[in-house]
Every structure is written in structure tokens, then in C-alpha cells.
């Protein structure tokens, strides 16, 4: 049985993962299902608490990655869908980019990476997680729904792409 490792991505490794995500996107039958912003934009949104999760197989081959980004401008913050108070908006993080190598799809890697990201966020300032997925990508949408996210709205985002907006509160910190 193949062993897999899941860990945080070092900031210096993000450009390599970005290139990998771009290649995964190029292989998709419909690349519009996965919007990938420019690397500089992504790097700026990994500041102030953003991070990435990676999965590799026992040979070190890339299986998948997920990037959690901190919105930099109020108009980018999906929290504006339900919050207006600055303390709530400052507690928002987005599950922004998730990609899985095609041969590993169907094994719930996105769900596993989301769960790992949520565990990582437990002792942080973030209290609210938002994400988006295309209605034409039911596998991704199911991943969020199975993890306890709910759909707040479906609207055009990212330059006109129709997306479900998902939300999940993080549990309150204890002790």
C-alpha cells in the first residue's frame, strides 16, 4: 500500500507548486473550473497567516495541494457576504486554490487537505473559512459539503465565472 505524507508547504516552495497547479489546470477538459490567479497575487495573499498544504506519495511525487489565502482588500473578502463588522472580516480566510493530480482524483484528497487546513487554523485568529467552487465541478462542491460547509450564494466571480460560495465557522478556541 502506498504511503502519503501531508504537510505545510514552505513559502519558498510556493512558486514550484504554482507551476504544478498551472500544469494540472492545463490538463483539465474545462480549465475554467479552476481559476488560477497570477503568482504575485497569490504570494501577497499568503501573507498575514495564509499557508499551503501539500500531499506527496512515498516517492515524493506530488499528489495535491491546497492554498489558504487571506483577503487583502474588502472587495476580495468573501466574508462580506454575511459580515459587516471589522473583527469578523479580519477573522476570514479563504480556501482559495485546490488541485489534485488527475490519477489521484476520486480518493477525497481535497477533503483531506481541507481537514488538515482546518486543524492548522484551530489556534489562529481565523474564525471563518470561505471557499468557492464551480457548479460544474460537483466533486469539489461535494468535498466542501461533506466537510460541513454550506452554500451561501451562487454568483459570478473571478471575472464572470459562476461559483458557489461556501462558508464554515471554525470552532471557538478553548482554554
C-alpha positions in Angstrom: 0.0 0.0 0.0 1.3 3.4 -0.9 2.1 5.8 1.9 1.3 9.5 1.6 2.5 12.5 3.6 0.6 15.7 4.1 2.4 18.8 5.4 2.6 22.5 5.2 4.3 24.0 2.1 7.3 26.2 2.8 6.8 29.7 1.4 9.9 29.2 -0.9 8.2 26.2 -2.5 5.0 28.0 -3.5 6.4 29.0 -6.9 7.1 25.3 -7.7 3.6 24.3 -6.6 2.2 27.2 -8.6 3.8 25.8 -11.8 2.5 22.4 -10.9 -1.1 23.7 -10.4 -0.9 25.6 -13.7 0.1 22.3 -15.4 -2.8 20.4 -13.7 -5.1 23.2 -14.9 -3.8 22.9 -18.5 -4.7 19.1 -18.4 -8.3 19.8 -17.4 -11.0 19.3 -20.0 -12.5 22.6 -18.9 -9.8 24.8 -17.3 -12.5 27.4 -16.4 -13.4 25.2 -13.5 -10.1 26.2 -11.8 -9.2 29.8 -11.9 -5.5 30.4 -11.1 -4.5 34.0 -10.3 -1.0 35.3 -11.1 1.7 34.1 -8.8 2.5 37.5 -7.4 -1.2 38.0 -6.4 -1.2 34.6 -4.7 2.0 35.3 -2.8 0.6 38.5 -1.5 -2.5 36.7 -0.2 -0.3 34.2 1.6 0.9 36.9 3.9 -0.6 37.5 7.3 -1.4 33.9 8.1 -2.0 32.3 4.7 -0.5 28.9 4.0 -0.4 25.8 1.8 -0.9 22.1 2.4 0.8 19.5 0.2 0.4 15.8 -0.3 3.1 13.6 -1.7 3.4 9.9 -2.2 6.2 7.8 -0.8 8.4 8.6 -3.8 7.9 12.3 -3.2 5.7 12.7 -6.2 3.1 15.5 -6.0 -0.4 14.3 -5.3 -2.2 17.6 -4.4 -2.0 20.9 -2.8 -4.3 23.5 -1.3 -3.6 27.1 -0.6 -5.4 29.1 2.1 -5.3 32.9 1.4 -6.0 36.0 3.4 -8.1 38.6 1.5 -6.2 41.8 1.2 -9.0 44.2 0.2 -12.6 44.4 1.5 -14.0 43.7 -2.0 -12.0 40.4 -2.1 -13.2 39.2 1.2 -16.0 36.6 0.8 -16.9 37.4 4.4 -18.7 40.5 3.2 -21.4 38.0 2.1 -22.6 37.8 5.7 -20.4 40.1 7.9 -20.0 43.8 8.2 -18.0 44.1 11.4 -14.2 44.5 11.0 -13.5 42.0 13.7 -15.4 39.4 11.8 -13.9 40.3 8.4 -10.4 40.2 10.0 -11.1 36.6 11.0 -11.8 35.4 7.5 -9.5 33.1 5.5 -10.3 31.6 2.1 -9.6 28.1 0.8 -8.6 29.5 -2.5 -6.8 27.0 -4.6 -7.0 23.2 -4.5 -5.6 20.9 -7.1 -5.1 17.1 -7.3 -3.1 15.2 -9.8 -5.6 13.6 -12.2 -4.5 10.0 -11.4 -5.2 10.6 -7.7 -8.7 12.0 -8.1 -11.6 10.2 -6.6 -9.7 9.5 -3.3 -11.0 12.5 -1.4 -7.7 14.3 -1.3 -9.3 17.7 -1.4 -11.4 16.8 1.7 -8.3 15.5 3.5 -6.4 18.7 2.7 -9.3 20.9 3.8 -9.5 18.9 7.1 -5.7 19.4 7.6 -6.1 23.2 6.9 -8.9 23.4 9.4 -6.7 21.7 12.0 -3.9 24.1 11.3 -6.3 27.1 11.8 -7.5 26.0 15.2 -5.1 28.1 17.2 -5.1 31.2 14.9 -7.0 34.4 14.7 -9.2 33.0 11.9 -12.8 32.1 12.8 -14.4 31.9 9.4 -13.5 29.9 6.3 -14.9 30.7 2.9 -14.3 28.9 -0.4 -15.7 28.8 -3.9 -16.4 26.0 -6.4 -17.9 25.9 -9.9 -21.4 24.5 -10.0 -20.0 22.5 -13.0 -17.5 20.8 -10.6 -19.7 18.7 -8.4 -16.8 16.7 -7.0 -15.3 19.9 -5.5 -18.7 21.1 -4.2 -19.3 17.7 -2.6 -15.9 17.9 -0.8 -17.0 21.2 0.9 -20.5 20.0 1.7 -19.2 16.7 3.3 -16.8 18.9 5.4 -19.7 20.8 6.9 -19.6 23.9 4.6 -22.8 25.4 3.4 -23.6 27.3 0.2 -24.3 30.9 0.9 -24.9 32.0 -2.7 -24.1 31.2 -6.3 -22.9 34.2 -8.3 -20.4 35.4 -10.9 -16.9 35.9 -9.5 -13.3 35.9 -10.9 -14.2 37.9 -14.0 -17.5 36.3 -14.8 -17.2 32.7 -13.7 -20.3 31.2 -11.9 -19.3 30.0 -8.4 -20.9 28.6 -5.3 -19.7 30.5 -2.2 -19.2 28.1 0.7 -18.9 29.1 4.4 -17.9 27.3 7.6 -17.3 28.8 11.0 -14.3 27.5 12.8 -14.9 26.2 16.3 -14.3 28.6 19.1 -10.9 28.2 20.8 -10.9 26.6 24.2 -8.7 27.2 27.2 
